């Protein structure tokens, strides 16, 4: 695989039936193809860390996955535990219901707290927007909240997180790629 592309790929296995053998295969493939990271469920972070120690492949895991409906304190604990187990990257799912309810302060605080927890450990934080469940206005608002969450760690970047991800479900909608860059945040 082209190494220029490979360094941007998170090789992912988040199925609830994933076995240890499958995780080890995932890690070996990531090493072979020089992927940026493997993304695994929290239960597999330690195993992936052991397999990938001494390589350039990061260990990524998910927080609040897949629904985003956990309490913020639970997501912070998930983040702390994942980092202690060896995660280099955190992919958090925002509280979709809170966003739809207009509870922007909860969403922003959640992004800020999880990002800060990750950053304090030297890890990357990515925010997953379930774009298939959001209106265009909600997508734009979620991006603004991620940007505003940066108040507690302005030395990292303009966002509280390093990346925004479109969604975790299958299907690609090119309109989402064009929607956000063309709106003022």
Backbone bond lengths (Angstrom), bond angles and torsions (degrees), N, CA, C in turn:
res aa  C-N    CA-C-N  psi(-1)  N-CA   C-N-CA  omega(-1)  CA-C   N-CA-C  phi
1 X - - - 1.457 - - 1.523 108.98 -
2 X 1.293 115.69 146.57 1.456 121.97 177.45 1.527 109.03 -60.03
3 X 1.336 116.60 118.92 1.470 120.64 -177.68 1.516 112.95 -63.21
4 X 1.333 117.32 -26.31 1.461 119.21 177.57 1.519 111.11 -65.20
5 X 1.313 117.15 -36.00 1.462 121.46 177.49 1.525 110.34 -81.35
6 X 1.308 116.81 -42.87 1.460 121.90 -174.91 1.524 112.77 -55.94
7 X 1.323 117.39 -34.30 1.462 119.95 -176.58 1.527 112.96 -69.98
8 X 1.331 117.06 -4.44 1.465 121.49 177.48 1.531 112.80 -107.49
9 X 1.316 117.41 -0.93 1.465 121.34 -172.89 1.519 111.46 -96.05
10 X 1.331 114.77 130.69 1.464 122.25 168.72 1.527 106.35 -97.54
11 X 1.316 117.18 108.79 1.468 122.25 178.43 1.524 105.82 -76.72
12 X 1.318 117.21 118.93 1.461 121.24 -163.52 1.519 113.19 -121.79
13 X 1.336 115.16 137.56 1.462 122.25 170.66 1.526 107.28 -142.78
14 X 1.329 115.66 99.49 1.466 121.25 -176.96 1.522 112.51 -116.42
15 X 1.315 117.21 15.84 1.465 120.13 178.87 1.528 109.33 -67.26
16 X 1.325 117.06 141.41 1.467 119.07 -179.64 1.526 113.30 -67.37
17 X 1.323 117.84 -16.06 1.462 121.42 -179.89 1.530 112.39 -98.21
18 X 1.318 117.69 9.74 1.469 121.13 -179.68 1.525 110.20 -59.69
19 X 1.319 115.59 132.91 1.461 121.09 179.54 1.525 110.28 -99.05
20 X 1.323 115.72 166.34 1.461 119.79 176.90 1.526 110.76 -61.17
21 X 1.322 116.71 -39.40 1.467 120.17 179.05 1.529 110.61 -61.31
22 X 1.320 117.07 -40.16 1.465 120.34 178.46 1.528 111.42 -67.03
23 X 1.316 116.90 -36.77 1.470 120.47 178.12 1.526 109.89 -66.07
24 X 1.318 116.99 -42.13 1.466 120.17 178.18 1.530 111.40 -63.22
25 X 1.329 116.75 -39.45 1.468 120.83 175.62 1.522 110.54 -63.69
26 X 1.324 116.97 -43.70 1.467 122.30 177.23 1.527 110.41 -55.88
27 X 1.326 115.81 -46.16 1.469 120.95 -179.94 1.521 111.13 -63.76
28 X 1.325 116.76 -43.50 1.462 120.39 179.78 1.524 110.90 -62.93
29 X 1.330 117.11 -40.39 1.467 120.87 177.38 1.529 110.81 -64.23
30 X 1.319 116.31 -39.04 1.471 120.54 179.26 1.525 110.91 -64.32
31 X 1.326 116.43 -40.25 1.469 120.63 176.84 1.532 109.42 -64.49
32 X 1.317 115.76 -48.49 1.468 121.59 -177.30 1.528 111.96 -58.77
33 X 1.322 116.90 -43.10 1.470 120.92 -175.37 1.528 113.28 -94.55
34 X 1.337 115.69 -0.40 1.474 121.54 178.86 1.532 112.79 59.81
35 X 1.356 114.71 43.73 1.456 119.74 176.67 1.520 110.24 -70.76
36 X 1.308 116.25 158.59 1.472 122.15 179.02 1.524 111.22 -64.81
37 X 1.352 115.90 -44.32 1.467 119.44 -173.55 1.521 110.71 -156.47
38 X 1.319 114.12 162.79 1.459 120.69 162.46 1.519 106.08 -107.00
39 X 1.316 116.41 141.83 1.460 120.86 176.57 1.521 107.74 -116.21
40 X 1.328 114.98 118.36 1.461 121.66 -175.15 1.525 109.83 -130.80
41 X 1.314 115.35 161.84 1.459 119.75 174.12 1.528 109.79 -64.68
42 X 1.330 117.07 154.02 1.471 120.45 -177.02 1.529 114.35 -53.11
43 X 1.305 117.55 -32.52 1.463 121.23 -178.97 1.533 112.14 -63.85
44 X 1.327 117.45 -20.07 1.467 121.52 -177.21 1.527 114.10 -106.43
45 X 1.320 118.11 6.08 1.471 120.49 -176.78 1.527 111.47 -61.86
46 X 1.330 118.03 -47.66 1.477 120.37 -178.36 1.525 111.49 -59.54
47 X 1.326 116.91 -44.18 1.461 121.34 -179.69 1.530 110.64 -62.31
48 X 1.322 116.05 -46.47 1.466 120.00 178.96 1.528 110.88 -62.66
49 X 1.332 116.90 -41.63 1.470 120.86 179.14 1.525 110.29 -59.94
50 X 1.348 116.91 -44.98 1.467 120.72 179.67 1.529 110.70 -60.85
51 X 1.316 116.89 -44.04 1.468 121.29 -177.78 1.534 111.69 -69.07
52 X 1.326 116.73 -33.54 1.466 120.42 -173.56 1.523 114.01 -97.57
53 X 1.324 117.68 -2.90 1.466 119.56 177.56 1.527 110.03 -55.61
54 X 1.317 115.97 135.19 1.452 121.13 179.49 1.518 114.26 83.82
55 X 1.338 117.12 3.45 1.466 120.84 176.51 1.528 108.90 -111.16
56 X 1.315 116.04 175.14 1.467 121.25 176.99 1.525 112.63 -90.88
57 X 1.329 117.79 4.22 1.464 121.99 -177.31 1.526 109.65 -87.73
58 X 1.321 116.26 125.94 1.467 121.79 177.82 1.520 111.43 -81.04
59 X 1.334 114.43 158.24 1.458 121.45 172.61 1.522 107.41 -105.47
60 X 1.317 115.04 122.93 1.464 122.19 178.63 1.523 108.08 -116.48
61 X 1.319 116.25 146.35 1.460 120.10 173.59 1.516 109.47 -140.34
62 X 1.316 114.70 172.48 1.459 121.47 -175.58 1.524 110.67 -108.82
63 X 1.326 114.71 149.07 1.464 122.62 178.72 1.524 107.46 -128.06
64 X 1.326 116.42 132.05 1.456 120.41 -178.48 1.519 112.08 70.51
65 X 1.292 115.89 22.75 1.464 122.47 -174.57 1.523 110.73 -89.21
66 X 1.316 118.89 139.38 1.458 126.97 1.11 1.533 114.40 -99.41
67 X 1.305 118.11 -5.64 1.467 120.36 -169.51 1.516 115.27 -92.29
68 X 1.322 118.03 -22.99 1.459 120.88 -176.78 1.514 113.35 75.63
69 X 1.322 117.38 6.25 1.462 121.83 -170.70 1.530 113.93 -93.23
70 X 1.315 118.03 10.03 1.464 120.60 176.34 1.522 110.09 -74.79
71 X 1.319 116.03 157.08 1.458 120.81 172.37 1.528 109.20 -64.48
72 X 1.317 116.83 149.34 1.463 120.97 -179.44 1.522 111.25 -57.63
73 X 1.338 117.82 -42.50 1.467 120.18 179.35 1.526 111.63 -60.18
74 X 1.323 117.17 -35.38 1.464 121.22 177.67 1.532 109.67 -67.80
75 X 1.321 116.80 -41.52 1.469 120.28 178.27 1.528 111.27 -65.09
76 X 1.316 117.03 -38.06 1.469 120.12 177.08 1.529 109.45 -64.16
77 X 1.339 117.34 -44.01 1.467 120.36 177.67 1.531 110.42 -61.68
78 X 1.336 116.82 -44.47 1.469 120.37 177.26 1.530 110.61 -55.76
79 X 1.313 115.60 -42.22 1.466 121.29 179.76 1.523 110.59 -63.95
80 X 1.327 116.78 -48.93 1.472 121.10 179.54 1.523 111.09 -58.86
81 X 1.323 117.55 -44.16 1.463 122.11 -179.10 1.532 110.64 -65.64
82 X 1.327 116.49 -43.49 1.466 120.19 179.57 1.523 111.20 -62.24
83 X 1.322 116.24 -41.58 1.466 120.58 178.54 1.524 110.85 -65.33
84 X 1.318 116.94 -41.70 1.467 121.01 177.87 1.530 111.16 -63.42
85 X 1.330 116.23 -31.76 1.463 120.96 179.64 1.529 112.88 -81.52
86 X 1.342 117.23 -7.89 1.456 119.67 174.70 1.515 116.80 116.96
87 X 1.320 118.66 10.70 1.468 120.13 178.65 1.530 110.75 -69.60
88 X 1.327 115.64 140.68 1.466 122.97 175.19 1.521 111.29 -101.44
89 X 1.332 116.00 -20.48 1.456 122.04 -175.71 1.524 109.56 -139.32
90 X 1.330 115.51 143.59 1.460 122.62 178.25 1.525 108.19 -121.29
91 X 1.331 116.23 126.32 1.465 122.25 172.01 1.524 107.11 -106.39
92 X 1.330 117.19 109.04 1.466 120.40 -177.40 1.524 110.66 -103.10
93 X 1.332 115.60 140.36 1.459 121.40 173.95 1.525 107.14 -96.37
94 X 1.331 116.07 126.10 1.465 119.33 -179.14 1.525 110.36 -70.00
95 X 1.323 115.74 162.21 1.460 122.32 175.31 1.531 107.75 -75.81
96 X 1.313 115.30 96.52 1.462 121.91 -174.53 1.528 111.13 -64.22
97 X 1.329 116.42 -42.13 1.461 119.97 179.46 1.516 112.02 -60.80
98 X 1.330 116.51 -41.52 1.469 120.45 178.76 1.525 110.55 -63.75
99 X 1.331 116.96 -40.69 1.462 120.14 177.81 1.526 110.35 -62.20
100 X 1.324 116.72 -45.45 1.463 120.80 -179.77 1.529 111.32 -65.42
101 X 1.336 117.13 -32.10 1.469 121.49 177.72 1.526 112.56 -75.31
102 X 1.317 116.93 -10.07 1.460 120.12 -176.98 1.513 113.14 83.19
103 X 1.340 116.60 15.95 1.465 121.18 179.48 1.536 108.81 -85.53
104 X 1.322 114.53 66.50 1.462 121.01 -175.34 1.520 112.81 -62.15
105 X 1.322 117.39 -34.08 1.468 119.32 -178.61 1.523 110.72 -65.00
106 X 1.325 118.55 -37.18 1.462 120.81 177.67 1.524 109.89 -65.22
107 X 1.322 117.13 -46.81 1.467 120.95 -178.69 1.528 110.61 -62.36
108 X 1.311 116.65 -46.11 1.468 120.82 -179.40 1.525 111.02 -64.31
109 X 1.322 117.27 -44.40 1.464 121.10 179.00 1.521 110.84 -61.99
110 X 1.329 116.48 -41.04 1.460 120.71 179.88 1.531 110.77 -62.46
111 X 1.315 116.97 -46.57 1.468 120.56 178.37 1.527 110.06 -61.37
112 X 1.330 116.49 -44.50 1.470 120.70 -179.08 1.523 111.36 -62.32
113 X 1.322 117.48 -45.49 1.472 120.47 -176.93 1.523 112.04 -67.16
114 X 1.309 116.75 -42.93 1.463 119.32 -178.89 1.529 110.25 -71.16
115 X 1.320 116.74 -41.73 1.468 120.02 177.11 1.521 110.69 -61.06
116 X 1.323 117.00 -44.79 1.463 120.77 -179.66 1.525 110.92 -62.21
117 X 1.328 116.42 -42.19 1.465 120.60 178.28 1.526 110.25 -60.80
118 X 1.316 116.52 -44.95 1.469 120.44 178.65 1.523 110.89 -64.60
119 X 1.318 116.33 -47.48 1.471 120.61 -177.50 1.524 112.09 -63.67
120 X 1.325 117.00 -37.23 1.466 120.25 178.31 1.527 111.79 -60.02
121 X 1.334 116.31 -26.25 1.462 121.28 178.71 1.530 111.78 -97.58
122 X 1.340 116.66 6.47 1.459 120.25 -179.85 1.517 113.87 78.35
123 X 1.325 116.95 18.34 1.462 121.50 -177.48 1.529 111.43 -100.77
124 X 1.296 115.07 164.47 1.463 124.08 177.51 1.522 108.74 -93.59
125 X 1.328 116.41 145.53 1.464 121.40 175.02 1.523 109.49 -122.18
126 X 1.333 115.24 129.52 1.466 121.56 176.05 1.526 107.62 -118.24
127 X 1.320 116.42 138.85 1.460 121.76 -179.50 1.522 108.79 -105.35
128 X 1.329 115.66 123.99 1.459 121.53 179.01 1.524 108.96 -93.52
129 X 1.319 115.40 122.00 1.459 122.01 174.75 1.527 107.34 -101.99
130 X 1.291 117.46 119.44 1.464 120.65 177.79 1.525 108.63 -75.41
131 X 1.327 115.55 76.03 1.465 120.38 -172.13 1.519 113.05 -61.99
132 X 1.327 117.65 -26.34 1.465 119.12 178.72 1.523 111.53 -68.73
133 X 1.323 117.27 -17.05 1.464 121.54 -179.26 1.521 113.01 -103.96
134 X 1.326 117.50 -2.66 1.464 121.43 -173.35 1.525 111.81 -113.04
135 X 1.324 114.57 148.36 1.462 119.98 170.93 1.526 108.16 -75.88
136 X 1.312 117.06 167.00 1.462 120.09 177.79 1.526 111.16 -59.07
137 X 1.320 117.27 -42.37 1.466 120.15 179.19 1.528 111.63 -63.37
138 X 1.334 117.32 -38.34 1.468 120.58 178.21 1.526 110.98 -67.37
139 X 1.319 117.58 -36.99 1.470 121.17 177.30 1.525 110.47 -61.74
140 X 1.317 115.77 -46.47 1.461 120.45 179.81 1.524 109.88 -64.20
141 X 1.338 117.34 -43.36 1.465 120.96 179.83 1.527 110.85 -62.76
142 X 1.327 117.06 -40.91 1.465 120.55 178.76 1.524 110.78 -61.64
143 X 1.314 117.30 -40.24 1.470 120.74 177.37 1.519 111.17 -64.47
144 X 1.308 116.76 -41.10 1.464 120.36 177.72 1.524 110.52 -62.74
145 X 1.331 116.72 -40.19 1.468 120.01 179.54 1.524 110.85 -65.30
146 X 1.331 116.96 -38.91 1.467 120.10 177.18 1.521 110.25 -63.04
147 X 1.310 116.21 -40.84 1.464 120.18 178.55 1.526 110.58 -66.45
148 X 1.325 117.54 -43.47 1.462 121.69 -179.31 1.525 112.03 -68.07
149 X 1.318 117.24 -22.30 1.466 120.74 178.89 1.520 111.88 -68.77
150 X 1.315 117.22 -6.42 1.464 121.15 -177.39 1.520 113.37 -73.31
151 X 1.314 118.46 -8.60 1.467 121.16 -176.41 1.515 112.87 -54.18
152 X 1.305 118.11 -28.23 1.466 118.54 -175.08 1.524 113.04 -94.13
153 X 1.320 118.26 -3.17 1.464 119.10 177.26 1.521 110.13 -152.79
154 X 1.304 115.03 60.80 1.463 120.71 -176.41 1.526 112.94 -68.55
155 X 1.314 117.97 -13.19 1.458 119.32 179.05 1.530 111.95 -77.57
156 X 1.335 118.31 -8.85 1.465 120.52 179.92 1.516 111.77 -86.37
157 X 1.299 116.44 -57.49 1.466 121.30 -178.20 1.518 108.22 -172.76
158 X 1.327 117.21 -175.68 1.458 118.49 -177.19 1.523 112.46 -76.23
159 X 1.303 118.47 -14.21 1.456 122.28 177.31 1.517 109.23 -107.16
160 X 1.321 115.98 158.39 1.451 120.13 171.89 1.519 109.88 -68.03
161 X 1.326 115.12 -27.17 1.454 120.69 -179.19 1.526 109.10 -113.73
162 X 1.309 115.86 165.27 1.465 119.94 177.96 1.527 111.89 -83.38
163 X 1.335 116.40 -32.82 1.460 120.88 -175.30 1.519 110.50 -139.80
164 X 1.320 114.70 152.47 1.457 122.24 167.19 1.520 106.38 -112.07
165 X 1.338 116.20 134.67 1.462 120.65 178.63 1.517 108.32 -114.32
166 X 1.306 116.44 144.66 1.458 120.32 -172.19 1.517 113.85 -69.92
167 X 1.290 120.25 -51.05 1.466 121.72 175.23 1.509 110.24 -174.11
168 X 1.336 115.11 170.12 1.456 119.87 -176.65 1.518 112.12 -101.89
169 X 1.291 117.63 -9.01 1.459 121.14 -179.42 1.525 109.65 -83.51
170 X 1.322 114.97 165.15 1.462 120.05 178.38 1.521 110.21 -72.01
171 X 1.301 114.83 157.15 1.457 120.32 175.99 1.512 111.55 103.96
172 X 1.301 115.43 135.21 1.459 121.20 -179.19 1.521 108.46 -118.93
173 X 1.307 116.36 132.80 1.458 121.74 176.95 1.524 107.67 -120.49
174 X 1.327 116.02 107.81 1.464 120.33 -175.48 1.521 112.38 -61.34
175 X 1.326 118.07 -23.24 1.468 120.27 178.68 1.524 111.61 -58.20
176 X 1.342 116.79 -33.14 1.465 119.88 -179.83 1.520 111.89 -66.32
177 X 1.314 117.29 -30.65 1.459 120.91 178.90 1.524 109.93 -66.35
178 X 1.315 116.31 -36.72 1.465 121.31 -177.96 1.519 113.21 -86.96
179 X 1.318 117.68 -25.05 1.462 121.58 -174.99 1.519 112.60 -61.10
180 X 1.309 117.27 -52.73 1.459 120.82 -169.43 1.520 114.41 -74.42
181 X 1.328 120.19 -42.35 1.468 117.94 179.85 1.528 113.46 -65.40
182 X 1.314 117.22 -21.51 1.459 120.44 -175.40 1.521 112.94 -94.46
183 X 1.316 116.92 3.92 1.458 121.59 177.86 1.515 108.74 -110.09
184 X 1.301 116.76 148.23 1.466 120.96 175.17 1.520 108.69 -75.97
185 X 1.325 117.29 131.54 1.468 120.64 175.59 1.501 109.70 -112.70
